Amino acid sequence: MDTIVRNSKVPFYQQLYEILRKKIVRGDWQPGELLPSESELIEQYQVSRITARKALESLVNENLIYRERGRGTFVAHPTVEQALVRIISFTEDMRQRGFKPGTQVLSSGLVPASEEIAEKLRVEPGEELASLERLRLADGETMSLEQSFLVHRYCPGILQLDYAKNPLREALEDRSGIQLVCASQVIRAMTASRELADKLNIQPGAAVLYIERVSFSQEDVPVEFLRLYHRGDRYALHGELRG
């Protein structure tokens, strides 16, 4: 039933939530499609603003919809699961899933290695690193933020390419003969700062999956230190464990 039952014991917000959820699940609204506004829901279903807001908040908490400031509320794409079994580029991963990958380069340049990053890359503090910050998108929607730091002497001139169009892993292999064959990483849950939220197009305080990864070449040399910030409403990681 797609109408509010006035004499039901089920609260109006729960009924409205079920109506909207059913429309999403059965495909009446497609991923990325703009949902009716709160005002439109109020008029269509003859409910209060509080009722409409609570129903939408329930859908947000279930990761079925997402909000963009100044634009409205949209149907969410299915959560992307990423396996913890091999190194795979974002571009390759998204293409395999049927999404159109996209990249926006936020910054690119040479920076001195901090003590923290130098230790992870086994270089001296102050060593020249190639720094690259990119937003990664799927079907035009922001998915994650990547901050890469590469030991520049291993891959001189690596920043000369346009990484909005070229995969970094392919460039490392083609230009410098470096293959990233293994990695170690740490995964943490965190909440988005205002600066990070603005970049990921989420609300400040929203859940973020944070990954620190050190990738090694075929010579077992650490080449890249990577910081990954995945939107918590779009990413899930899974792995198989055996006893």
C-alpha positions as CSV (number, residue, x, y, z in Angstrom):
1,M,0.0,0.0,0.0
2,D,1.4,3.4,-1.0
3,T,-0.9,5.5,1.2
4,I,-0.8,6.5,4.9
5,V,-3.4,4.5,6.9
6,R,-4.8,7.1,9.3
7,N,-6.4,4.7,11.8
8,S,-3.3,2.4,12.0
9,K,-1.4,1.9,15.2
10,V,1.9,2.1,13.2
11,P,3.3,5.6,13.5
12,F,3.0,7.8,10.4
13,Y,6.8,8.2,10.0
14,Q,7.2,4.4,10.0
15,Q,4.5,4.1,7.4
16,L,6.0,6.8,5.2
17,Y,9.4,5.1,5.6
18,E,8.0,1.8,4.5
19,I,6.3,3.4,1.5
20,L,9.5,5.2,0.3
21,R,11.7,2.2,1.0
22,K,9.4,0.0,-1.1
23,K,9.7,2.4,-4.0
24,I,13.5,2.4,-3.8
25,V,13.8,-1.4,-3.5
26,R,11.4,-2.2,-6.4
27,G,13.2,0.3,-8.6
28,D,10.6,3.1,-8.9
29,W,13.5,5.4,-8.2
30,Q,16.9,4.6,-9.7
31,P,20.3,5.1,-8.0
32,G,21.3,8.8,-8.3
33,E,17.7,9.9,-8.9
34,L,16.4,13.0,-7.0
35,L,13.7,12.2,-4.5
36,P,10.7,14.4,-3.7
37,S,11.6,17.2,-1.3
38,E,10.2,17.3,2.3
39,S,7.6,19.8,1.2
40,E,6.5,17.6,-1.6
41,L,6.2,14.5,0.7
42,I,4.3,16.6,3.2
43,E,1.8,17.6,0.5
44,Q,1.5,14.2,-1.2
45,Y,1.1,12.2,2.0
46,Q,-0.5,14.8,4.2
47,V,1.9,14.4,7.0
48,S,3.9,16.8,9.2
49,R,7.4,18.0,8.5
50,I,8.7,16.1,11.5
51,T,7.1,12.9,10.1
52,A,8.7,13.4,6.7
53,R,12.1,14.2,8.2
54,K,12.1,11.2,10.5
55,A,11.2,8.9,7.5
56,L,14.0,10.3,5.4
57,E,16.5,10.1,8.3
58,S,15.6,6.4,8.6
59,L,16.4,5.9,5.0
60,V,19.7,7.8,5.3
61,N,20.7,5.6,8.3
62,E,20.0,2.5,6.2
63,N,22.2,4.0,3.4
64,L,19.4,3.9,0.9
65,I,19.4,7.6,0.3
66,Y,21.9,10.4,0.7
67,R,21.7,14.2,0.9
68,E,23.8,16.8,-0.9
69,R,23.8,20.3,0.5
70,G,21.9,22.7,-1.8
71,R,20.9,20.0,-4.2
72,G,18.5,17.6,-2.4
73,T,18.1,14.0,-1.5
74,F,19.1,11.2,-3.9
75,V,18.7,7.4,-4.1
76,A,22.0,5.8,-3.1
77,H,24.0,3.4,-5.2
78,P,24.5,0.0,-3.7
79,T,27.3,-0.2,-1.3
80,V,30.6,-1.2,-2.9
81,E,32.4,-4.1,-1.2
82,Q,36.1,-4.2,-1.6
83,A,37.9,-7.5,-0.9
84,L,41.1,-7.5,1.2
85,V,42.9,-10.0,-0.9
86,R,44.8,-8.1,-3.6
87,I,45.9,-4.6,-4.7
88,I,43.5,-3.3,-7.3
89,S,43.3,0.2,-8.8
90,F,40.2,2.2,-8.2
91,T,39.7,2.5,-12.0
92,E,39.9,-1.2,-12.5
93,D,37.7,-1.9,-9.5
94,M,34.9,0.4,-10.7
95,R,35.0,-0.8,-14.3
96,Q,34.6,-4.4,-13.1
97,R,31.5,-3.4,-11.1
98,G,29.9,-1.6,-14.1
99,F,30.5,1.9,-12.8
100,K,32.1,4.7,-14.8
101,P,35.2,5.7,-12.9
102,G,36.2,9.3,-12.6
103,T,39.1,11.3,-11.0
104,Q,39.6,14.9,-9.9
105,V,43.1,15.9,-9.1
106,L,43.1,18.3,-6.1
107,S,46.8,18.8,-5.7
108,S,50.1,17.6,-7.1
109,G,53.7,18.5,-6.3
110,L,57.0,17.6,-4.5
111,V,57.1,17.7,-0.7
112,P,59.6,16.7,1.9
113,A,58.9,13.5,3.8
114,S,57.6,14.0,7.4
115,E,59.1,11.9,10.1
116,E,56.0,9.7,10.1
117,I,56.0,9.0,6.4
118,A,59.7,8.7,6.2
119,E,59.7,5.9,8.7
120,K,57.0,4.0,6.8
121,L,58.8,4.4,3.5
122,R,62.2,3.7,5.0
123,V,63.8,6.9,3.9
124,E,65.3,9.9,5.7
125,P,63.0,12.7,6.9
126,G,63.1,15.5,4.3
127,E,63.5,13.0,1.4
128,E,61.7,14.4,-1.7
129,L,58.3,12.8,-2.2
130,A,55.9,13.1,-5.1
131,S,52.5,14.0,-3.5
132,L,49.2,13.5,-5.3
133,E,45.7,14.1,-3.9
134,R,42.7,12.9,-5.9
135,L,39.0,12.5,-5.5
136,R,37.7,9.2,-6.9
137,L,34.2,9.1,-8.3
138,A,31.8,6.4,-9.6
139,D,29.1,7.4,-12.1
140,G,29.9,11.0,-11.1
141,E,29.4,10.5,-7.4
142,T,32.2,11.1,-4.9
143,M,33.4,7.8,-3.4
144,S,36.8,8.5,-1.7
145,L,39.8,10.7,-1.3
146,E,43.3,9.4,-1.9
147,Q,46.5,11.1,-0.8
148,S,49.6,9.4,-2.3
149,F,53.2,9.9,-1.4
150,L,55.8,8.3,-3.6
151,V,59.6,8.2,-3.2
152,H,60.5,10.5,-6.0
153,R,64.0,9.2,-6.8
154,Y,62.4,5.8,-7.6
155,C,60.0,7.4,-10.1
156,P,61.4,10.8,-11.3
157,G,59.0,12.9,-13.3
158,I,56.0,10.7,-12.3
159,L,53.9,13.8,-11.7
160,Q,54.2,15.0,-15.4
161,L,51.1,13.0,-16.4
162,D,47.5,14.0,-16.0
163,Y,46.1,11.7,-13.3
164,A,42.6,12.7,-14.0
165,K,43.0,10.5,-17.1
166,N,45.9,8.1,-16.3
167,P,46.0,5.4,-13.6
168,L,49.0,6.0,-11.3
169,R,49.8,2.2,-11.1
170,E,50.1,2.0,-14.8
171,A,52.3,5.1,-14.9
172,L,54.6,3.6,-12.3
173,E,55.0,0.4,-14.3
174,D,55.3,2.0,-17.8
175,R,57.6,4.9,-16.9
176,S,59.6,3.6,-14.0
177,G,59.4,-0.2,-14.2
178,I,57.8,-0.4,-10.8
179,Q,55.1,-3.0,-10.0
180,L,53.2,-2.7,-6.8
181,V,53.1,-6.4,-5.8
182,C,52.2,-6.3,-2.1
183,A,51.1,-3.9,0.6
184,S,50.5,-3.6,4.3
185,Q,47.6,-1.5,5.6
186,V,45.8,-0.4,8.7
187,I,42.0,0.3,8.7
188,R,40.3,2.6,11.1
189,A,36.8,4.0,11.5
190,M,36.6,7.8,11.9
191,T,34.3,10.7,11.5
192,A,34.7,13.4,8.8
193,S,36.1,16.7,9.7
194,R,34.5,19.7,8.0
195,E,37.3,20.0,5.5
196,L,37.1,16.3,4.6
197,A,33.3,16.3,4.5
198,D,33.4,19.2,2.0
199,K,35.7,17.2,-0.2
200,L,33.7,14.0,0.0
201,N,30.3,15.8,-0.2
202,I,29.1,14.4,3.0
203,Q,28.0,15.9,6.3
204,P,30.6,16.8,9.0
205,G,30.8,14.0,11.5
206,A,29.6,11.3,9.0
207,A,31.3,7.9,9.1
208,V,34.5,7.5,7.1
209,L,36.6,4.3,6.5
210,Y,40.2,5.4,6.8
211,I,43.0,3.3,5.4
212,E,46.8,3.8,5.7
213,R,48.7,1.6,3.2
214,V,52.3,1.1,2.3
215,S,52.9,-0.5,-1.1
216,F,56.0,-2.4,-2.0
217,S,57.7,-3.0,-5.4
218,Q,58.8,-6.3,-6.9
219,E,62.2,-5.6,-5.2
220,D,60.4,-5.6,-1.8
221,V,61.1,-1.8,-1.4
222,P,58.4,0.5,0.0
223,V,57.4,2.9,-2.8
224,E,54.1,4.5,-1.9
225,F,52.5,5.6,1.3
226,L,48.7,6.1,0.7
227,R,46.0,7.6,2.8
228,L,42.5,6.6,1.7
229,Y,39.3,8.1,3.0
230,H,36.2,6.1,1.9
231,R,32.7,7.3,2.4
232,G,31.2,5.1,5.1
233,D,27.8,5.0,3.3
234,R,29.3,3.8,0.0
235,Y,32.1,1.4,1.0
236,A,32.4,-1.9,2.9
237,L,35.4,-4.1,3.1
238,H,35.3,-7.9,3.3
239,G,37.7,-10.7,3.7
240,E,37.6,-14.5,4.2
241,L,39.1,-16.0,7.3
242,R,39.9,-19.6,7.8
243,G,40.5,-21.4,11.1
